Amino acid sequence: MSAELAQGLEPGARFRCDGCGNVTRFDVVATDRTRRYHHFDLGGERTIEEEEILRRDVESVTCRWCGRDDAVRVEVAPSADAG
């Protein structure tokens, strides 16, 4: 289920709790493996200019409203429907 829940973190998708109808508040426990381009200026200040997610493992998604983790599903976000 990790891969399916990870889709909810992608643009154009969102989570929905079928238990209470929540679509705005979730606790997500995930591990990301990333590649980042770090740019350090001469003073040592760092800026991350590019980031690529190589792998994302979602361990759990829990609804903040009702506390359920067994009723959360991924759906197309409304803005993605319109575009």
C-alpha positions as CSV (number, residue, x, y, z in Angstrom):
1,M,0.0,0.0,0.0
2,S,3.0,2.3,0.4
3,A,3.2,3.0,-3.4
4,E,-0.5,3.8,-3.6
5,L,-0.4,6.2,-0.6
6,A,2.8,7.9,-2.0
7,Q,0.7,8.9,-5.0
8,G,-1.3,11.1,-2.6
9,L,1.8,13.3,-2.1
10,E,2.1,13.9,-5.9
11,P,0.8,17.0,-7.7
12,G,-2.8,16.5,-8.8
13,A,-3.7,14.0,-6.1
14,R,-4.9,14.2,-2.5
15,F,-5.9,12.1,0.4
16,R,-9.5,11.5,1.5
17,C,-10.7,9.8,4.7
18,D,-13.7,7.7,4.0
19,G,-14.4,7.5,7.7
20,C,-15.2,11.2,8.2
21,G,-14.7,12.9,4.8
22,N,-11.6,14.9,5.7
23,V,-9.5,16.0,2.7
24,T,-7.2,18.6,4.4
25,R,-5.4,17.2,7.5
26,F,-3.3,14.1,7.7
27,D,-0.3,12.8,9.5
28,V,2.1,11.2,7.0
29,V,5.0,9.1,8.1
30,A,7.4,8.7,5.1
31,T,11.0,8.1,4.2
32,D,12.4,9.9,1.1
33,R,15.6,9.1,-0.7
34,T,16.7,12.2,-2.6
35,R,19.3,13.6,-4.9
36,R,19.9,17.3,-4.2
37,Y,22.1,20.0,-5.8
38,H,23.6,22.1,-3.0
39,H,25.0,25.5,-3.9
40,F,27.2,27.1,-1.3
41,D,28.1,30.7,-1.6
42,L,31.6,32.0,-0.7
43,G,30.3,32.8,2.8
44,G,29.2,29.2,3.4
45,E,25.5,29.8,3.1
46,R,23.7,26.8,1.4
47,T,20.8,26.9,-1.1
48,I,19.3,23.7,-2.5
49,E,18.7,24.5,-6.1
50,E,17.4,21.2,-7.3
51,E,15.9,18.1,-5.6
52,E,14.8,14.8,-7.1
53,I,13.0,12.2,-5.1
54,L,14.5,8.9,-6.0
55,R,12.3,6.8,-3.8
56,R,9.5,7.5,-1.4
57,D,8.2,5.0,1.2
58,V,5.0,5.9,2.9
59,E,4.7,4.0,6.2
60,S,1.3,5.4,7.3
61,V,-1.2,8.1,6.7
62,T,-3.6,8.9,9.5
63,C,-6.6,11.2,9.5
64,R,-6.1,14.1,11.9
65,W,-9.9,14.5,12.4
66,C,-10.9,10.9,13.3
67,G,-7.6,9.2,13.8
68,R,-8.2,6.4,11.4
69,D,-5.4,5.0,9.2
70,D,-7.5,2.3,7.6
71,A,-9.9,4.6,5.7
72,V,-7.5,6.9,3.9
73,R,-7.5,6.6,0.1
74,V,-5.9,8.6,-2.7
75,E,-8.1,10.5,-5.2
76,V,-7.7,13.1,-8.0
77,A,-7.5,16.6,-6.6
78,P,-10.3,18.9,-7.9
79,S,-7.8,21.3,-9.5
80,A,-6.4,18.4,-11.5
81,D,-10.0,17.7,-12.9
82,A,-10.4,21.3,-14.1
83,G,-7.0,21.5,-15.9
